Amino acid sequence: MCLAATVATVLVPTIRSDAHPGRTDAEGCHRQEAERHCHRDPNPQTPRRLQVLVERVVDGDTLHVRVLDVPPVPLIVRIKGIDCPESRRNAKCIRDGDCESDAEPGRRATEKLSELVAGKIVVLESSVNGDFEKDDYGRTLAYVDLSDGTDVGLALVRGGYCVDWSHKYPHPRSSDYVPR
């Protein structure tokens, strides 16, 4: 028996593995030696999900978060599928109309979002293509879900704090976001 096991061990070909050490960052990338490379989802139709800690609520639809990787990665997130009134004077409210009438509803949207997510671990989900998109300001566009599965954007729309924005930027959850 010992001889058979030894012969079998010698004759069995070595299986090559392409796996290598190294944690990936928020974009699924890391460095191996001096080269940065990325690992893509083998099924690009699967949304990507990241657990993050909400560090700061900027306004009703924008968050500062930290991806729970080692080392942690900071991101600015724009909640996908919604638009909220501006809570303070900026270029957008100046361009789009009266900043003063937006201020109070904008503050209420910001307060509601803070109540839902501030200091909590939430899940960011990409669109169905597997990658997180960026907006014109470099913010990561993502759905934000609470640990119980609540869609934060949908909660803000249904609560009257923000509006569905799928007419301007179509997205996979748009049928849920349309007012009923």
PyRosetta script that sets phi, psi and omega in degrees:
from pyrosetta import init, pose_from_sequence

init()
pose = pose_from_sequence("MCLAATVATVLVPTIRSDAHPGRTDAEGCHRQEAERHCHRDPNPQTPRRLQVLVERVVDGDTLHVRVLDVPPVPLIVRIKGIDCPESRRNAKCIRDGDCESDAEPGRRATEKLSELVAGKIVVLESSVNGDFEKDDYGRTLAYVDLSDGTDVGLALVRGGYCVDWSHKYPHPRSSDYVPR")
pose.set_psi(1, -41.7)
pose.set_omega(1, -178.9)
pose.set_phi(2, -62.5)
pose.set_psi(2, -41.6)
pose.set_omega(2, 179.8)
pose.set_phi(3, -64.2)
pose.set_psi(3, -42.2)
pose.set_omega(3, -179.9)
pose.set_phi(4, -63.6)
pose.set_psi(4, -41.8)
pose.set_omega(4, 179.1)
pose.set_phi(5, -65.7)
pose.set_psi(5, -39.4)
pose.set_omega(5, 178.5)
pose.set_phi(6, -65.7)
pose.set_psi(6, -44.1)
pose.set_omega(6, 179.5)
pose.set_phi(7, -63.7)
pose.set_psi(7, -44.3)
pose.set_omega(7, -180.0)
pose.set_phi(8, -61.7)
pose.set_psi(8, -40.3)
pose.set_omega(8, 179.6)
pose.set_phi(9, -64.6)
pose.set_psi(9, -41.0)
pose.set_omega(9, -179.1)
pose.set_phi(10, -70.6)
pose.set_psi(10, -36.2)
pose.set_omega(10, -175.0)
pose.set_phi(11, -84.2)
pose.set_psi(11, -20.5)
pose.set_omega(11, 179.6)
pose.set_phi(12, -73.2)
pose.set_psi(12, 125.3)
pose.set_omega(12, -178.9)
pose.set_phi(13, -66.4)
pose.set_psi(13, 150.9)
pose.set_omega(13, 177.8)
pose.set_phi(14, -73.5)
pose.set_psi(14, 134.2)
pose.set_omega(14, 178.3)
pose.set_phi(15, -90.3)
pose.set_psi(15, 125.8)
pose.set_omega(15, -179.0)
pose.set_phi(16, -84.7)
pose.set_psi(16, 135.2)
pose.set_omega(16, 178.1)
pose.set_phi(17, -118.0)
pose.set_psi(17, 133.5)
pose.set_omega(17, 177.7)
pose.set_phi(18, -93.1)
pose.set_psi(18, 1.6)
pose.set_omega(18, 179.6)
pose.set_phi(19, -67.4)
pose.set_psi(19, 150.3)
pose.set_omega(19, 178.8)
pose.set_phi(20, -148.7)
pose.set_psi(20, 158.1)
pose.set_omega(20, -176.5)
pose.set_phi(21, -74.6)
pose.set_psi(21, 162.9)
pose.set_omega(21, 174.1)
pose.set_phi(22, 126.6)
pose.set_psi(22, 128.6)
pose.set_omega(22, 177.4)
pose.set_phi(23, -80.3)
pose.set_psi(23, 153.1)
pose.set_omega(23, 179.2)
pose.set_phi(24, -99.0)
pose.set_psi(24, 154.9)
pose.set_omega(24, 177.5)
pose.set_phi(25, -85.8)
pose.set_psi(25, -170.5)
pose.set_omega(25, -176.5)
pose.set_phi(26, -62.6)
pose.set_psi(26, -21.2)
pose.set_omega(26, 179.9)
pose.set_phi(27, -98.1)
pose.set_psi(27, 8.3)
pose.set_omega(27, 179.1)
pose.set_phi(28, 78.0)
pose.set_psi(28, 23.1)
pose.set_omega(28, -175.9)
pose.set_phi(29, -118.7)
pose.set_psi(29, 159.5)
pose.set_omega(29, 172.7)
pose.set_phi(30, -160.3)
pose.set_psi(30, 173.1)
pose.set_omega(30, 179.3)
pose.set_phi(31, -102.0)
pose.set_psi(31, 136.7)
pose.set_omega(31, 171.6)
pose.set_phi(32, -125.6)
pose.set_psi(32, 115.3)
pose.set_omega(32, -169.7)
pose.set_phi(33, 60.2)
pose.set_psi(33, -125.3)
pose.set_omega(33, -177.3)
pose.set_phi(34, -98.4)
pose.set_psi(34, 0.9)
pose.set_omega(34, -173.4)
pose.set_phi(35, -106.7)
pose.set_psi(35, 133.7)
pose.set_omega(35, 176.3)
pose.set_phi(36, -92.1)
pose.set_psi(36, 132.1)
pose.set_omega(36, 174.7)
pose.set_phi(37, -142.5)
pose.set_psi(37, 160.7)
pose.set_omega(37, -172.3)
pose.set_phi(38, -120.7)
pose.set_psi(38, 148.5)
pose.set_omega(38, 176.3)
pose.set_phi(39, -105.7)
pose.set_psi(39, 122.8)
pose.set_omega(39, -178.9)
pose.set_phi(40, -100.1)
pose.set_psi(40, 151.8)
pose.set_omega(40, 176.7)
pose.set_phi(41, -64.4)
pose.set_psi(41, 129.2)
pose.set_omega(41, 179.8)
pose.set_phi(42, -63.6)
pose.set_psi(42, -22.8)
pose.set_omega(42, 175.1)
pose.set_phi(43, -114.3)
pose.set_psi(43, 93.7)
pose.set_omega(43, -174.1)
pose.set_phi(44, -65.6)
pose.set_psi(44, -7.8)
pose.set_omega(44, 177.4)
pose.set_phi(45, -83.8)
pose.set_psi(45, -8.9)
pose.set_omega(45, -179.7)
pose.set_phi(46, -82.2)
pose.set_psi(46, 124.8)
pose.set_omega(46, 175.7)
pose.set_phi(47, -61.8)
pose.set_psi(47, 145.6)
pose.set_omega(47, 176.9)
pose.set_phi(48, -90.1)
pose.set_psi(48, 139.4)
pose.set_omega(48, -178.9)
pose.set_phi(49, -124.3)
pose.set_psi(49, 134.6)
pose.set_omega(49, 178.7)
pose.set_phi(50, -130.2)
pose.set_psi(50, 134.6)
pose.set_omega(50, 171.8)
pose.set_phi(51, -85.4)
pose.set_psi(51, 132.5)
pose.set_omega(51, -179.4)
pose.set_phi(52, -136.9)
pose.set_psi(52, 157.5)
pose.set_omega(52, 172.7)
pose.set_phi(53, -101.8)
pose.set_psi(53, 126.4)
pose.set_omega(53, 178.1)
pose.set_phi(54, -79.4)
pose.set_psi(54, 115.6)
pose.set_omega(54, -178.7)
pose.set_phi(55, -93.9)
pose.set_psi(55, -32.1)
pose.set_omega(55, -177.5)
pose.set_phi(56, -157.2)
pose.set_psi(56, 138.2)
pose.set_omega(56, 172.4)
pose.set_phi(57, -97.1)
pose.set_psi(57, 119.9)
pose.set_omega(57, -178.0)
pose.set_phi(58, -83.5)
pose.set_psi(58, -49.9)
pose.set_omega(58, 176.4)
pose.set_phi(59, -156.2)
pose.set_psi(59, -164.5)
pose.set_omega(59, -173.4)
pose.set_phi(60, -64.7)
pose.set_psi(60, -18.2)
pose.set_omega(60, -178.4)
pose.set_phi(61, -133.6)
pose.set_psi(61, 14.8)
pose.set_omega(61, -178.0)
pose.set_phi(62, -134.9)
pose.set_psi(62, 134.7)
pose.set_omega(62, -177.3)
pose.set_phi(63, -131.4)
pose.set_psi(63, 150.6)
pose.set_omega(63, 166.1)
pose.set_phi(64, -103.1)
pose.set_psi(64, 124.6)
pose.set_omega(64, -178.5)
pose.set_phi(65, -130.3)
pose.set_psi(65, 167.7)
pose.set_omega(65, 175.4)
pose.set_phi(66, -128.3)
pose.set_psi(66, 119.3)
pose.set_omega(66, 177.5)
pose.set_phi(67, -67.9)
pose.set_psi(67, 135.6)
pose.set_omega(67, -175.7)
pose.set_phi(68, -84.1)
pose.set_psi(68, 61.2)
pose.set_omega(68, 174.0)
pose.set_phi(69, -108.8)
pose.set_psi(69, 174.2)
pose.set_omega(69, 173.1)
pose.set_phi(70, -116.6)
pose.set_psi(70, 114.4)
pose.set_omega(70, -5.7)
pose.set_phi(71, -74.6)
pose.set_psi(71, 156.7)
pose.set_omega(71, 179.8)
pose.set_phi(72, -62.5)
pose.set_psi(72, 145.9)
pose.set_omega(72, -176.8)
pose.set_phi(73, -117.0)
pose.set_psi(73, 122.7)
pose.set_omega(73, 177.4)
pose.set_phi(74, -80.2)
pose.set_psi(74, 143.7)
pose.set_omega(74, 176.4)
pose.set_phi(75, -140.1)
pose.set_psi(75, 150.1)
pose.set_omega(75, 168.5)
pose.set_phi(76, -105.8)
pose.set_psi(76, 125.1)
pose.set_omega(76, -173.6)
pose.set_phi(77, -114.4)
pose.set_psi(77, 133.7)
pose.set_omega(77, 171.7)
pose.set_phi(78, -106.6)
pose.set_psi(78, 121.2)
pose.set_omega(78, -177.5)
pose.set_phi(79, -66.2)
pose.set_psi(79, 125.1)
pose.set_omega(79, -177.0)
pose.set_phi(80, -72.6)
pose.set_psi(80, 138.7)
pose.set_omega(80, 171.8)
pose.set_phi(81, 92.7)
pose.set_psi(81, -5.6)
pose.set_omega(81, -177.3)
pose.set_phi(82, -131.2)
pose.set_psi(82, 163.6)
pose.set_omega(82, 170.2)
pose.set_phi(83, -140.5)
pose.set_psi(83, 135.9)
pose.set_omega(83, -177.8)
pose.set_phi(84, -118.1)
pose.set_psi(84, 154.8)
pose.set_omega(84, 175.6)
pose.set_phi(85, -60.8)
pose.set_psi(85, 150.8)
pose.set_omega(85, 179.3)
pose.set_phi(86, -74.2)
pose.set_psi(86, 133.6)
pose.set_omega(86, -178.2)
pose.set_phi(87, -89.3)
pose.set_psi(87, -10.4)
pose.set_omega(87, 178.1)
pose.set_phi(88, -149.1)
pose.set_psi(88, 161.3)
pose.set_omega(88, -178.2)
pose.set_phi(89, -64.0)
pose.set_psi(89, 127.1)
pose.set_omega(89, 176.5)
pose.set_phi(90, -153.6)
pose.set_psi(90, 179.8)
pose.set_omega(90, -176.3)
pose.set_phi(91, -60.8)
pose.set_psi(91, -35.4)
pose.set_omega(91, -177.7)
pose.set_phi(92, -66.4)
pose.set_psi(92, -48.6)
pose.set_omega(92, -177.9)
pose.set_phi(93, -69.5)
pose.set_psi(93, -30.7)
pose.set_omega(93, 175.6)
pose.set_phi(94, -65.0)
pose.set_psi(94, -44.1)
pose.set_omega(94, -179.3)
pose.set_phi(95, -67.9)
pose.set_psi(95, -41.1)
pose.set_omega(95, -171.9)
pose.set_phi(96, -89.0)
pose.set_psi(96, -11.5)
pose.set_omega(96, 179.9)
pose.set_phi(97, 150.4)
pose.set_psi(97, -146.5)
pose.set_omega(97, -173.2)
pose.set_phi(98, -81.1)
pose.set_psi(98, 111.4)
pose.set_omega(98, 179.7)
pose.set_phi(99, -65.1)
pose.set_psi(99, -32.2)
pose.set_omega(99, -176.7)
pose.set_phi(100, -65.8)
pose.set_psi(100, -39.3)
pose.set_omega(100, -178.7)
pose.set_phi(101, -73.6)
pose.set_psi(101, -22.7)
pose.set_omega(101, 177.5)
pose.set_phi(102, -79.9)
pose.set_psi(102, -25.1)
pose.set_omega(102, -169.3)
pose.set_phi(103, -58.6)
pose.set_psi(103, -51.5)
pose.set_omega(103, -177.0)
pose.set_phi(104, -66.9)
pose.set_psi(104, -48.5)
pose.set_omega(104, 175.7)
pose.set_phi(105, -61.3)
pose.set_psi(105, -33.4)
pose.set_omega(105, 177.5)
pose.set_phi(106, -65.7)
pose.set_psi(106, -40.5)
pose.set_omega(106, 176.9)
pose.set_phi(107, -65.3)
pose.set_psi(107, -39.4)
pose.set_omega(107, 178.6)
pose.set_phi(108, -64.5)
pose.set_psi(108, -40.8)
pose.set_omega(108, 178.1)
pose.set_phi(109, -63.6)
pose.set_psi(109, -41.9)
pose.set_omega(109, 179.2)
pose.set_phi(110, -63.9)
pose.set_psi(110, -43.4)
pose.set_omega(110, 178.9)
pose.set_phi(111, -63.1)
pose.set_psi(111, -41.6)
pose.set_omega(111, -179.4)
pose.set_phi(112, -66.0)
pose.set_psi(112, -43.3)
pose.set_omega(112, 178.7)
pose.set_phi(113, -62.8)
pose.set_psi(113, -41.5)
pose.set_omega(113, 177.0)
pose.set_phi(114, -59.6)
pose.set_psi(114, -43.8)
pose.set_omega(114, 179.0)
pose.set_phi(115, -59.7)
pose.set_psi(115, -38.5)
pose.set_omega(115, -177.4)
pose.set_phi(116, -75.7)
pose.set_psi(116, -39.8)
pose.set_omega(116, -166.8)
pose.set_phi(117, -127.1)
pose.set_psi(117, -16.9)
pose.set_omega(117, -172.6)
pose.set_phi(118, -56.0)
pose.set_psi(118, 125.9)
pose.set_omega(118, 177.7)
pose.set_phi(119, 75.2)
pose.set_psi(119, 5.0)
pose.set_omega(119, -176.6)
pose.set_phi(120, -102.2)
pose.set_psi(120, 160.1)
pose.set_omega(120, 170.6)
pose.set_phi(121, -89.9)
pose.set_psi(121, 125.0)
pose.set_omega(121, 179.9)
pose.set_phi(122, -126.7)
pose.set_psi(122, 173.4)
pose.set_omega(122, 178.3)
pose.set_phi(123, -114.0)
pose.set_psi(123, 128.4)
pose.set_omega(123, 172.0)
pose.set_phi(124, -93.2)
pose.set_psi(124, 137.7)
pose.set_omega(124, 177.1)
pose.set_phi(125, -126.9)
pose.set_psi(125, 133.9)
pose.set_omega(125, 178.9)
pose.set_phi(126, -80.6)
pose.set_psi(126, 177.6)
pose.set_omega(126, 171.2)
pose.set_phi(127, -69.7)
pose.set_psi(127, 178.7)
pose.set_omega(127, -175.7)
pose.set_phi(128, -68.2)
pose.set_psi(128, -12.6)
pose.set_omega(128, -177.9)
pose.set_phi(129, -78.0)
pose.set_psi(129, -1.6)
pose.set_omega(129, 175.3)
pose.set_phi(130, 90.1)
pose.set_psi(130, -15.5)
pose.set_omega(130, -179.1)
pose.set_phi(131, -111.8)
pose.set_psi(131, 151.8)
pose.set_omega(131, 173.6)
pose.set_phi(132, -85.2)
pose.set_psi(132, 130.1)
pose.set_omega(132, 177.6)
pose.set_phi(133, -86.0)
pose.set_psi(133, 163.6)
pose.set_omega(133, 174.9)
pose.set_phi(134, -117.6)
pose.set_psi(134, 148.2)
pose.set_omega(134, 174.9)
pose.set_phi(135, -90.8)
pose.set_psi(135, -176.0)
pose.set_omega(135, -177.3)
pose.set_phi(136, -63.8)
pose.set_psi(136, -17.0)
pose.set_omega(136, -179.4)
pose.set_phi(137, -101.7)
pose.set_psi(137, 7.6)
pose.set_omega(137, 178.5)
pose.set_phi(138, 82.3)
pose.set_psi(138, 6.7)
pose.set_omega(138, 178.4)
pose.set_phi(139, -78.7)
pose.set_psi(139, 146.5)
pose.set_omega(139, 176.9)
pose.set_phi(140, -77.7)
pose.set_psi(140, 125.9)
pose.set_omega(140, 177.8)
pose.set_phi(141, -89.2)
pose.set_psi(141, 125.1)
pose.set_omega(141, -177.5)
pose.set_phi(142, -157.5)
pose.set_psi(142, 150.7)
pose.set_omega(142, 166.7)
pose.set_phi(143, -74.9)
pose.set_psi(143, 150.3)
pose.set_omega(143, 178.0)
pose.set_phi(144, -121.9)
pose.set_psi(144, 122.4)
pose.set_omega(144, -179.5)
pose.set_phi(145, -119.4)
pose.set_psi(145, 138.4)
pose.set_omega(145, 174.7)
pose.set_phi(146, -76.4)
pose.set_psi(146, 168.3)
pose.set_omega(146, -178.1)
pose.set_phi(147, -61.9)
pose.set_psi(147, -24.5)
pose.set_omega(147, 178.4)
pose.set_phi(148, -86.9)
pose.set_psi(148, 3.7)
pose.set_omega(148, 178.9)
pose.set_phi(149, 93.9)
pose.set_psi(149, -4.1)
pose.set_omega(149, 179.2)
pose.set_phi(150, -61.7)
pose.set_psi(150, 129.5)
pose.set_omega(150, 175.9)
pose.set_phi(151, -83.1)
pose.set_psi(151, 111.1)
pose.set_omega(151, -174.5)
pose.set_phi(152, -63.1)
pose.set_psi(152, -43.9)
pose.set_omega(152, 178.9)
pose.set_phi(153, -59.6)
pose.set_psi(153, -45.2)
pose.set_omega(153, 179.1)
pose.set_phi(154, -62.9)
pose.set_psi(154, -40.7)
pose.set_omega(154, 178.1)
pose.set_phi(155, -61.4)
pose.set_psi(155, -39.3)
pose.set_omega(155, 179.6)
pose.set_phi(156, -69.1)
pose.set_psi(156, -37.7)
pose.set_omega(156, 177.9)
pose.set_phi(157, -68.4)
pose.set_psi(157, -50.4)
pose.set_omega(157, -177.6)
pose.set_phi(158, -65.8)
pose.set_psi(158, -26.5)
pose.set_omega(158, 177.3)
pose.set_phi(159, -81.5)
pose.set_psi(159, -4.7)
pose.set_omega(159, 178.6)
pose.set_phi(160, 82.1)
pose.set_psi(160, 10.6)
pose.set_omega(160, -179.1)
pose.set_phi(161, -83.1)
pose.set_psi(161, -32.5)
pose.set_omega(161, -176.1)
pose.set_phi(162, -136.9)
pose.set_psi(162, 172.6)
pose.set_omega(162, 179.9)
pose.set_phi(163, -119.1)
pose.set_psi(163, 153.1)
pose.set_omega(163, 172.9)
pose.set_phi(164, -62.9)
pose.set_psi(164, 135.6)
pose.set_omega(164, -176.2)
pose.set_phi(165, -117.9)
pose.set_psi(165, 16.3)
pose.set_omega(165, -175.7)
pose.set_phi(166, -71.4)
pose.set_psi(166, -19.2)
pose.set_omega(166, 176.3)
pose.set_phi(167, -66.2)
pose.set_psi(167, -29.3)
pose.set_omega(167, 178.8)
pose.set_phi(168, -95.4)
pose.set_psi(168, -39.6)
pose.set_omega(168, -179.6)
pose.set_phi(169, -129.1)
pose.set_psi(169, 88.0)
pose.set_omega(169, -179.6)
pose.set_phi(170, -57.0)
pose.set_psi(170, 146.5)
pose.set_omega(170, -179.1)
pose.set_phi(171, -152.0)
pose.set_psi(171, 161.5)
pose.set_omega(171, -174.0)
pose.set_phi(172, -60.8)
pose.set_psi(172, -26.9)
pose.set_omega(172, -178.6)
pose.set_phi(173, -95.5)
pose.set_psi(173, 10.2)
pose.set_omega(173, -171.6)
pose.set_phi(174, -58.2)
pose.set_psi(174, -34.5)
pose.set_omega(174, -178.9)
pose.set_phi(175, -63.0)
pose.set_psi(175, -29.5)
pose.set_omega(175, 176.8)
pose.set_phi(176, -77.3)
pose.set_psi(176, -28.3)
pose.set_omega(176, -174.1)
pose.set_phi(177, -83.1)
pose.set_psi(177, -18.1)
pose.set_omega(177, -178.8)
pose.set_phi(178, -65.3)
pose.set_psi(178, 131.3)
pose.set_omega(178, -178.9)
pose.set_phi(179, -57.0)
pose.set_psi(179, 142.0)
pose.set_omega(179, -178.5)
pose.set_phi(180, -101.1)
pose.dump_pdb("model.pdb")
